Amino acid sequence: MARQRSKRFELPPADENVEKLEKVVKDGNCYGAQQMYKSISARYVTAQRYTEALDILHSGACIQLAHGQVTCGAELALLFVETLVKGKIPYDDGTLDRLKKIYEGFPRVPLPQHLWDVDDMQQLSENLGSAKTRVEGCSSFLKAAIKWSAEFGTSGSGAPELHIMLAEYIFSESPEVDMNRVTYHFVRGNDTQKFASTLVNFLGKCYPGEDDLAIARAVLRYLSLGNLKDANILVDEIKKQTESTEVEFPKTDLMQFLNFLLQTMERDAFPLFNMLRANYKPSIEREPSFNELLDEIAQKFYGVQRRNPMGMFGDIFKLMGAE
């Protein structure tokens, strides 16, 4: 026990290692520095000096990203979050600021709006590979941070600010934007205006027929979480923003359905809810997930128990603890 206690005091203050390691990176030996960041921070973790381990990893992630070393920076960013978990560090504004600083270090590289309108296919391939590395690295880091914030913070779904960061990065950096993922995180965020701006941006460059689906997906996801207020704010904000741009707000049967649905949600009118689903069935079935979301909305607002699609066998699996 005495030997273990003495080891904790053999480690120098973290600042000494931070300065030394930053110099190694600035001298161009990013890979060598990476191994040192990992091994030295691990010693502080073993000694349960979590604050100092976090200082070293935060510095390492930021400086590696600043030098364009996305893979190295993302790895240290992930280790930073893992150390938050090991140290059982509670979520607070200070730690959120540190996570935000790492996030802001991930590169933003504009890609051509139409990817295949590029003559140099080798350059295109390299651009796509780099974009994939950036998005995967940043996503892994932020998803881990969201999970930590859900466990050690006050929001069961994770810090809304972190969801916004992840949604923004996926939208801005992905070569082929997955609006389903973007929407998933935005509706768990706390910035409907930014979400509306993102959707208006998407409406201006998406393929025909995707515009109303994107808006409907967002509204239905908000409602499936029981968030009628932000669903209404989002639609109003999109209409407001499209009025001041060249982008047109879609005028389709699906948009008409959403308009009636939002009004129906304001009152206890389950029969009307069902009538809307029946009348607009062709529009709803344009995306398979919409019916499932509407089932969740019925459960959330009207207490209607969702039917198990597997019937009796589904109930048996549930009793056995299957997911």
C-alpha positions as CSV (number, residue, x, y, z in Angstrom):
1,M,0.0,0.0,0.0
2,A,2.9,2.4,0.8
3,R,4.5,1.7,-2.5
4,Q,1.2,2.4,-4.4
5,R,0.8,5.6,-2.4
6,S,4.3,6.8,-3.3
7,K,3.7,6.2,-7.0
8,R,0.9,8.7,-6.9
9,F,3.3,11.4,-5.8
10,E,6.1,10.4,-8.2
11,L,4.1,11.9,-11.1
12,P,5.0,15.5,-11.8
13,P,2.3,18.2,-12.1
14,A,0.3,17.7,-15.4
15,D,1.5,21.1,-16.7
16,E,5.1,19.8,-17.1
17,N,3.9,17.0,-19.3
18,V,1.5,19.3,-21.3
19,E,4.4,21.6,-22.2
20,K,6.7,18.8,-23.1
21,L,4.2,17.0,-25.3
22,E,3.1,20.2,-27.0
23,K,6.7,20.8,-28.0
24,V,6.9,17.3,-29.5
25,V,3.9,18.0,-31.7
26,K,5.1,21.4,-32.8
27,D,8.4,19.8,-33.7
28,G,6.5,17.6,-36.2
29,N,6.6,14.3,-34.4
30,C,2.8,13.9,-34.1
31,Y,2.8,10.1,-34.0
32,G,5.5,9.9,-31.3
33,A,3.6,12.5,-29.2
34,Q,0.4,10.4,-29.6
35,Q,2.0,7.4,-27.9
36,M,3.3,9.6,-25.2
37,Y,-0.1,11.3,-24.6
38,K,-1.7,7.9,-24.2
39,S,0.9,6.3,-22.0
40,I,1.5,9.3,-19.7
41,S,-2.2,10.1,-19.2
42,A,-2.8,6.4,-18.4
43,R,-0.3,6.7,-15.5
44,Y,-2.4,9.6,-14.0
45,V,-5.6,7.6,-14.5
46,T,-4.0,4.6,-12.7
47,A,-3.0,7.0,-9.9
48,Q,-6.6,8.3,-9.8
49,R,-5.4,11.8,-10.6
50,Y,-8.2,12.2,-13.1
51,T,-8.1,16.0,-13.3
52,E,-4.5,16.0,-14.5
53,A,-5.1,13.1,-16.9
54,L,-8.0,15.2,-18.4
55,D,-5.7,18.2,-18.7
56,I,-3.1,16.2,-20.7
57,L,-5.7,14.5,-22.9
58,H,-7.6,17.8,-23.6
59,S,-4.4,19.5,-24.6
60,G,-3.4,16.6,-26.8
61,A,-6.7,16.4,-28.6
62,C,-6.8,20.1,-29.3
63,I,-3.2,20.4,-30.5
64,Q,-3.3,17.3,-32.7
65,L,-6.5,18.6,-34.3
66,A,-4.9,22.1,-34.8
67,H,-2.1,20.4,-36.7
68,G,-4.5,18.5,-38.9
69,Q,-4.0,15.1,-37.2
70,V,-7.7,14.2,-37.2
71,T,-7.2,10.5,-36.4
72,C,-4.9,11.2,-33.5
73,G,-7.0,14.1,-32.2
74,A,-10.2,12.0,-32.3
75,E,-8.5,9.2,-30.4
76,L,-7.4,11.5,-27.6
77,A,-10.8,13.2,-27.6
78,L,-12.4,9.8,-27.0
79,L,-9.9,9.0,-24.3
80,F,-10.8,12.3,-22.7
81,V,-14.5,11.2,-22.5
82,E,-13.5,7.7,-21.2
83,T,-11.6,9.4,-18.4
84,L,-14.6,11.5,-17.5
85,V,-16.5,8.2,-17.1
86,K,-13.7,6.5,-15.1
87,G,-13.3,9.5,-12.8
88,K,-17.1,9.8,-12.5
89,I,-16.8,13.5,-13.3
90,P,-20.2,15.2,-13.1
91,Y,-21.6,17.1,-16.1
92,D,-21.2,20.9,-15.7
93,D,-20.7,24.0,-17.8
94,G,-16.9,23.9,-17.4
95,T,-16.6,20.4,-18.8
96,L,-19.1,21.2,-21.6
97,D,-16.8,24.2,-22.6
98,R,-13.8,21.8,-22.8
99,L,-15.8,19.4,-25.0
100,K,-16.9,22.2,-27.2
101,K,-13.3,23.4,-27.6
102,I,-12.3,19.9,-28.8
103,Y,-15.3,19.8,-31.1
104,E,-14.4,23.2,-32.6
105,G,-10.9,21.8,-33.4
106,F,-12.3,19.2,-35.9
107,P,-11.7,20.6,-39.4
108,R,-14.5,22.0,-41.6
109,V,-13.8,21.3,-45.3
110,P,-16.4,22.4,-47.8
111,L,-17.2,19.6,-50.3
112,P,-18.7,20.2,-53.8
113,Q,-22.5,20.4,-53.7
114,H,-22.8,17.9,-56.4
115,L,-20.0,15.4,-55.6
116,W,-19.8,13.8,-59.0
117,D,-19.3,17.1,-60.9
118,V,-15.6,16.7,-60.4
119,D,-13.1,15.9,-63.1
120,D,-10.3,14.7,-60.9
121,M,-11.6,11.3,-59.6
122,Q,-8.5,10.6,-57.6
123,Q,-8.9,14.0,-55.8
124,L,-12.6,13.2,-55.3
125,S,-11.8,9.8,-53.7
126,E,-9.3,11.5,-51.4
127,N,-11.8,14.1,-50.4
128,L,-14.4,11.5,-49.6
129,G,-12.0,9.5,-47.6
130,S,-10.9,12.5,-45.5
131,A,-14.6,13.5,-45.0
132,K,-15.4,10.0,-43.8
133,T,-12.5,10.1,-41.3
134,R,-13.6,13.5,-40.0
135,V,-17.2,12.5,-39.5
136,E,-16.5,9.1,-38.0
137,G,-13.9,10.6,-35.6
138,C,-16.1,13.5,-34.4
139,S,-19.2,11.3,-34.2
140,S,-17.5,8.7,-32.0
141,F,-16.2,11.4,-29.7
142,L,-19.6,13.2,-29.4
143,K,-21.7,10.1,-29.1
144,A,-19.4,9.0,-26.2
145,A,-19.8,12.5,-24.7
146,I,-23.6,12.3,-25.0
147,K,-23.6,9.0,-23.2
148,W,-21.4,10.4,-20.4
149,S,-23.6,13.4,-20.0
150,A,-26.7,11.2,-19.8
151,E,-25.1,9.2,-17.0
152,F,-23.6,12.0,-15.1
153,G,-25.9,14.9,-16.0
154,T,-29.6,15.8,-15.5
155,S,-30.9,14.9,-19.0
156,G,-31.6,11.2,-19.6
157,S,-31.1,11.6,-23.3
158,G,-27.8,13.5,-22.9
159,A,-26.8,17.1,-23.0
160,P,-28.8,19.0,-25.7
161,E,-25.8,21.1,-26.5
162,L,-23.8,18.0,-27.5
163,H,-26.7,16.7,-29.6
164,I,-26.7,20.0,-31.5
165,M,-22.9,19.8,-32.1
166,L,-23.2,16.3,-33.5
167,A,-26.2,17.2,-35.7
168,E,-24.3,20.2,-37.1
169,Y,-21.1,18.3,-37.9
170,I,-22.9,15.4,-39.6
171,F,-24.9,17.8,-41.7
172,S,-21.9,20.1,-42.7
173,E,-19.2,17.5,-43.2
174,S,-20.9,14.3,-44.5
175,P,-20.5,13.8,-48.3
176,E,-24.0,12.3,-48.4
177,V,-26.1,13.8,-45.6
178,D,-28.2,11.4,-43.6
179,M,-31.0,13.7,-42.6
180,N,-32.5,10.9,-40.4
181,R,-29.4,11.0,-38.2
182,V,-29.3,14.8,-38.3
183,T,-32.9,15.0,-37.2
184,Y,-32.5,12.4,-34.4
185,H,-29.9,14.7,-32.7
186,F,-31.5,18.0,-33.4
187,V,-34.8,17.1,-31.8
188,R,-32.9,16.1,-28.7
189,G,-31.1,19.5,-28.8
190,N,-32.2,22.9,-27.6
191,D,-32.0,25.1,-30.7
192,T,-35.1,25.0,-33.0
193,Q,-33.9,28.1,-34.9
194,K,-30.7,26.4,-35.9
195,F,-32.6,23.2,-36.8
196,A,-34.9,25.3,-39.0
197,S,-31.9,27.0,-40.7
198,T,-30.4,23.6,-41.3
199,L,-33.6,22.3,-42.8
200,V,-34.0,25.3,-45.0
201,N,-30.4,24.8,-46.2
202,F,-31.3,21.2,-47.0
203,L,-34.5,22.2,-48.9
204,G,-32.4,24.4,-51.2
205,K,-30.3,21.6,-52.4
206,C,-32.2,18.3,-51.9
207,Y,-33.7,16.1,-54.6
208,P,-37.3,16.7,-55.6
209,G,-39.7,15.0,-53.1
210,E,-37.3,15.0,-50.2
211,D,-38.2,18.5,-49.0
212,D,-41.6,17.7,-47.4
213,L,-40.3,14.3,-46.1
214,A,-37.5,16.1,-44.2
215,I,-39.9,18.6,-42.5
216,A,-42.4,15.8,-41.7
217,R,-39.7,13.6,-40.2
218,A,-38.6,16.5,-37.9
219,V,-42.1,17.3,-36.8
220,L,-43.1,13.7,-36.2
221,R,-39.9,13.0,-34.2
222,Y,-40.6,16.0,-32.0
223,L,-44.1,14.8,-31.4
224,S,-42.9,11.2,-30.7
225,L,-41.0,12.7,-27.8
226,G,-44.1,14.6,-26.6
227,N,-42.6,17.9,-27.6
228,L,-45.5,19.7,-29.3
229,K,-44.2,23.1,-28.5
230,D,-40.9,22.8,-30.5
231,A,-42.8,21.0,-33.3
232,N,-44.9,24.1,-33.8
233,I,-42.0,26.5,-33.4
234,L,-40.0,24.6,-36.0
235,V,-42.7,24.8,-38.6
236,D,-43.3,28.5,-38.0
237,E,-39.5,29.2,-38.1
238,I,-39.1,27.3,-41.4
239,K,-42.0,29.2,-43.0
240,K,-40.5,32.5,-41.7
241,Q,-37.0,31.7,-43.1
242,T,-38.2,30.5,-46.5
243,E,-40.1,33.8,-46.9
244,S,-36.8,35.6,-46.8
245,T,-35.0,33.2,-49.2
246,E,-35.4,31.8,-52.7
247,V,-36.4,28.4,-51.1
248,E,-40.1,27.6,-51.3
249,F,-42.0,26.0,-48.4
250,P,-43.4,22.7,-49.9
251,K,-47.1,22.6,-50.6
252,T,-48.0,18.9,-50.6
253,D,-50.6,16.6,-49.1
254,L,-48.0,15.6,-46.5
255,M,-47.6,19.2,-45.4
256,Q,-51.4,19.5,-45.2
257,F,-51.5,16.4,-43.0
258,L,-48.9,18.0,-40.7
259,N,-50.8,21.2,-40.4
260,F,-54.0,19.3,-39.4
261,L,-52.0,17.0,-37.1
262,L,-50.5,19.8,-35.1
263,Q,-53.9,21.3,-34.6
264,T,-55.3,17.9,-33.5
265,M,-52.5,17.5,-31.0
266,E,-53.7,20.6,-29.2
267,R,-56.9,18.8,-28.0
268,D,-58.0,15.4,-26.8
269,A,-59.2,14.2,-30.2
270,F,-58.0,10.6,-30.8
271,P,-60.8,9.8,-33.3
272,L,-59.7,12.8,-35.4
273,F,-56.1,11.6,-35.1
274,N,-57.1,8.2,-36.6
275,M,-59.2,9.8,-39.3
276,L,-56.2,11.9,-40.4
277,R,-54.0,8.8,-40.6
278,A,-56.6,7.1,-42.7
279,N,-57.3,10.0,-45.1
280,Y,-53.6,10.7,-45.6
281,K,-52.4,7.1,-45.7
282,P,-50.7,7.4,-49.2
283,S,-48.7,10.4,-48.1
284,I,-47.7,8.9,-44.7
285,E,-46.6,5.7,-46.4
286,R,-44.0,7.5,-48.5
287,E,-41.6,6.9,-45.7
288,P,-41.9,3.6,-43.7
289,S,-40.9,5.1,-40.4
290,F,-43.8,7.5,-40.3
291,N,-46.4,5.0,-39.2
292,E,-44.1,3.8,-36.4
293,L,-43.6,7.4,-35.3
294,L,-47.4,8.0,-35.4
295,D,-47.9,4.9,-33.2
296,E,-45.4,6.5,-30.7
297,I,-47.3,9.8,-30.9
298,A,-50.6,8.0,-30.2
299,Q,-49.1,6.4,-27.1
300,K,-47.5,9.6,-25.9
301,F,-50.5,11.9,-26.3
302,Y,-53.5,9.5,-26.0
303,G,-52.1,6.7,-23.9
304,V,-52.8,4.1,-26.7
305,Q,-50.7,1.0,-26.1
306,R,-48.5,0.2,-29.1
307,R,-49.3,-3.2,-30.7
308,N,-46.4,-5.6,-30.7
309,P,-45.8,-6.5,-34.4
310,M,-44.6,-10.0,-33.4
311,G,-47.8,-10.7,-31.5
312,M,-47.6,-13.5,-28.9
313,F,-44.0,-14.5,-29.8
314,G,-42.9,-10.9,-29.2
315,D,-44.4,-11.0,-25.7
316,I,-42.6,-14.2,-25.0
317,F,-39.3,-12.7,-26.1
318,K,-40.0,-9.7,-24.0
319,L,-40.6,-11.9,-20.9
320,M,-37.3,-13.7,-21.7
321,G,-35.5,-10.3,-21.6
322,A,-34.8,-10.1,-25.3
323,E,-34.2,-6.6,-26.8
